[in-house]
Amino acid sequence: MVDKIAGPRRVVIVGSGFAGFTCARRLCRILGRANEDTEVVLVTPTDYHLYTPLLPDVAGGLIDPRFVAISLTDTLPRVKLVIGKVEAVDLPGKTLTVVGDGQPTELSWDRLVLTPGSVTRLFDVPGLTEHARGLKTIAEAVYLREHFLRQLELADYETDPAIRQARRTAVVVGASYAGTELIAQLRALGDAYAERRGYDPSEIRFLLLDTADRVMPEVGDRLGDKALSVLRDRGIDIRLQTSLKELNDHEVVLTDGTVVPAHTVAWVTGVTGAPLLAGLDLPMERGRLVVDTSLRVPAHPDVFAGGDAAAVPDITNPGKITPPTAQHAIRQGKALARNVAASLGVGVAKPYRHRDMGLVVDLGPRFAVANPLGLHLSGFPAKAITRAYHTFAVSRGVNRWAITLSYLTNVVTPRPLSTLGLVDSGEASFSGSEGIPEHH
Ligand SMILES: Cc1cc2nc3c(=O)[nH]c(=O)nc-3n(C[C@H](O)[C@H](O)[C@H](O)COP(=O)(O)OP(=O)(O)OC[C@H]3O[C@@H](n4cnc5c(N)ncnc54)[C@H](O)[C@@H]3O)c2cc1C
């Protein structure tokens, strides 16, 4: 049965990431101020908004996973939450199907906002989906941390030196900012563990791979080179123009033929549009939905899209689309709210325009790089800006407080080293946690 409403109109937003969450929050405010009686519904598989930029800190055990999960009940009290996944959209009929814990539900909509984000981009590497894990969800971040720690624990009483070394080796594939932040945090976690157990941290081996010829192209050559040298000084083996050929549960084979015994492998090589998009039969560009500068889907005036899921034209950079970053997704969320409200007769629509403000990249203890507004910062100033930026950007006071306390606690005591075993390997798999179909 279709859940239709007789009275007010309904806006349905798909996904509670940066774009969907910001859109829902802003739209309620705009409509509330105008006394406009429109229902705002948010369909989301989780009852929280995830602050993904701090997932490397969760994987490194610096921050508790709850602190990066912003409760929707607390932050969006006027939004109707439907917990589940949109499985199908009937564009002419203006309905969609949500699958949650119970029976599938059909929802009608007057305006549809598609912000289902992105998932890890996978390649045909034998063994990848079975033995590597991504870093897009809490389950993946928690699993990576606990799996790595467990390997270190098992290594301590392993008598075969080759197996011990394999357990004490972690490989991260993808040296853009997310992969590089991850390996820096795993290094810090490994160091803390080795110091507590009384052995030399250099016995834990870290390998960072990328097909590109530099790390973090997003921050430019100067900061990329600086990061490369600091990470190499920390004993991270960085192999550029190299990737994975295949892997199994105890070793990886690199594209240059080198075999590296390793029990922990993270795959952080970039993203592609959420699986939902492929079934919509709408024009796509590079795995993202085509939209105009007002974030409208062409030929469907009641359908809008933004964030990682949409190929938004970059007015400040003609011919290009905006990169898949939270920086853009948040601002597109605001533009979506404004333009959806305008389509309901409240306010005026505006094209989306945002000039990139640069990036902050936290690279573990006492180091970061950042290029805010074209400045090139590294070391302590970058660290201070990075921490301040993230803490400020988290959209709920109590989460901000908890994150700040975690950072302060880490100044006086090492990060926690125990595991709870709450996420199993299947739950943290690309299909189990990100919903990527098995045969992608
Ligand atoms: C480890 C990591 C670090 C990052 N660091 C930074 C950074 O420092 N700075 C920066 O600017 N960006 C960063 N990013 C990128 C940033 O996270 C993304 O660009 C941003 O999350 C995109 O927001 P979004 O709302 O489009 O999508 P998402 O945040 O991916 O949210 C999409 C939401 O839609 C939901 N969804 C998906 N399918 C469905 C469906 N069928 N039905 C209902 N809901 C659905 C998902 O569960 C999710 O909640 C980082 C990303 C990662 C993974």
PDBQT file of the ligand as one rigid body, heavy atoms in Angstrom, charges set to zero:
ROOT
HETATM    1  C1  LIG A 501      37.564   8.168   5.195  1.00  0.00    +0.000 C 
HETATM    2  C2  LIG A 501      37.020   9.384   4.521  1.00  0.00    +0.000 A 
HETATM    3  C3  LIG A 501      37.546  10.630   4.838  1.00  0.00    +0.000 A 
HETATM    4  C4  LIG A 501      37.032  11.774   4.204  1.00  0.00    +0.000 A 
HETATM    5  N1  LIG A 501      37.553  12.987   4.537  1.00  0.00    +0.000 NA
HETATM    6  C5  LIG A 501      37.052  14.114   3.979  1.00  0.00    +0.000 A 
HETATM    7  C6  LIG A 501      37.544  15.386   4.348  1.00  0.00    +0.000 A 
HETATM    8  O1  LIG A 501      38.438  15.500   5.186  1.00  0.00    +0.000 OA
HETATM    9  N2  LIG A 501      36.993  16.488   3.750  1.00  0.00    +0.000 N 
HETATM   10  C7  LIG A 501      35.991  16.386   2.816  1.00  0.00    +0.000 A 
HETATM   11  O2  LIG A 501      35.518  17.420   2.308  1.00  0.00    +0.000 OA
HETATM   12  N3  LIG A 501      35.496  15.171   2.439  1.00  0.00    +0.000 NA
HETATM   13  C8  LIG A 501      36.010  14.043   3.004  1.00  0.00    +0.000 A 
HETATM   14  N4  LIG A 501      35.516  12.809   2.627  1.00  0.00    +0.000 N 
HETATM   15  C9  LIG A 501      34.511  12.735   1.575  1.00  0.00    +0.000 C 
HETATM   16  C10 LIG A 501      33.117  12.905   2.157  1.00  0.00    +0.000 C 
HETATM   17  O3  LIG A 501      32.899  11.963   3.167  1.00  0.00    +0.000 OA
HETATM   18  C11 LIG A 501      32.054  12.724   1.073  1.00  0.00    +0.000 C 
HETATM   19  O4  LIG A 501      32.307  13.573  -0.004  1.00  0.00    +0.000 OA
HETATM   20  C12 LIG A 501      30.692  13.030   1.672  1.00  0.00    +0.000 C 
HETATM   21  O5  LIG A 501      30.392  12.082   2.661  1.00  0.00    +0.000 OA
HETATM   22  C13 LIG A 501      29.590  13.039   0.613  1.00  0.00    +0.000 C 
HETATM   23  O6  LIG A 501      28.377  13.326   1.230  1.00  0.00    +0.000 OA
HETATM   24  P1  LIG A 501      27.006  12.759   0.646  1.00  0.00    +0.000 P 
HETATM   25  O7  LIG A 501      25.927  13.297   1.498  1.00  0.00    +0.000 OA
HETATM   26  O8  LIG A 501      26.935  13.024  -0.808  1.00  0.00    +0.000 OA
HETATM   27  O9  LIG A 501      27.121  11.194   0.778  1.00  0.00    +0.000 OA
HETATM   28  P2  LIG A 501      27.402  10.236   2.006  1.00  0.00    +0.000 P 
HETATM   29  O10 LIG A 501      28.060  10.962   3.124  1.00  0.00    +0.000 OA
HETATM   30  O11 LIG A 501      28.091   9.053   1.392  1.00  0.00    +0.000 OA
HETATM   31  O12 LIG A 501      25.959   9.843   2.518  1.00  0.00    +0.000 OA
HETATM   32  C14 LIG A 501      25.056   9.137   1.751  1.00  0.00    +0.000 C 
HETATM   33  C15 LIG A 501      24.002   8.552   2.651  1.00  0.00    +0.000 C 
HETATM   34  O13 LIG A 501      23.005   7.935   1.853  1.00  0.00    +0.000 OA
HETATM   35  C16 LIG A 501      22.685   6.672   2.393  1.00  0.00    +0.000 C 
HETATM   36  N5  LIG A 501      22.154   5.813   1.335  1.00  0.00    +0.000 N 
HETATM   37  C17 LIG A 501      22.832   5.211   0.333  1.00  0.00    +0.000 A 
HETATM   38  N6  LIG A 501      21.988   4.491  -0.438  1.00  0.00    +0.000 NA
HETATM   39  C18 LIG A 501      20.754   4.669   0.074  1.00  0.00    +0.000 A 
HETATM   40  C19 LIG A 501      19.478   4.176  -0.281  1.00  0.00    +0.000 A 
HETATM   41  N7  LIG A 501      19.300   3.356  -1.310  1.00  0.00    +0.000 N 
HETATM   42  N8  LIG A 501      18.420   4.529   0.477  1.00  0.00    +0.000 NA
HETATM   43  C20 LIG A 501      18.573   5.369   1.563  1.00  0.00    +0.000 A 
HETATM   44  N9  LIG A 501      19.771   5.852   1.930  1.00  0.00    +0.000 NA
HETATM   45  C21 LIG A 501      20.849   5.520   1.191  1.00  0.00    +0.000 A 
HETATM   46  C22 LIG A 501      23.993   6.183   2.978  1.00  0.00    +0.000 C 
HETATM   47  O14 LIG A 501      23.778   5.186   3.965  1.00  0.00    +0.000 OA
HETATM   48  C23 LIG A 501      24.540   7.468   3.576  1.00  0.00    +0.000 C 
HETATM   49  O15 LIG A 501      24.032   7.690   4.860  1.00  0.00    +0.000 OA
HETATM   50  C24 LIG A 501      36.012  11.652   3.256  1.00  0.00    +0.000 A 
HETATM   51  C25 LIG A 501      35.478  10.387   2.936  1.00  0.00    +0.000 A 
HETATM   52  C26 LIG A 501      35.978   9.273   3.572  1.00  0.00    +0.000 A 
HETATM   53  C27 LIG A 501      35.386   7.927   3.251  1.00  0.00    +0.000 C 
ENDROOT
TORSDOF 0
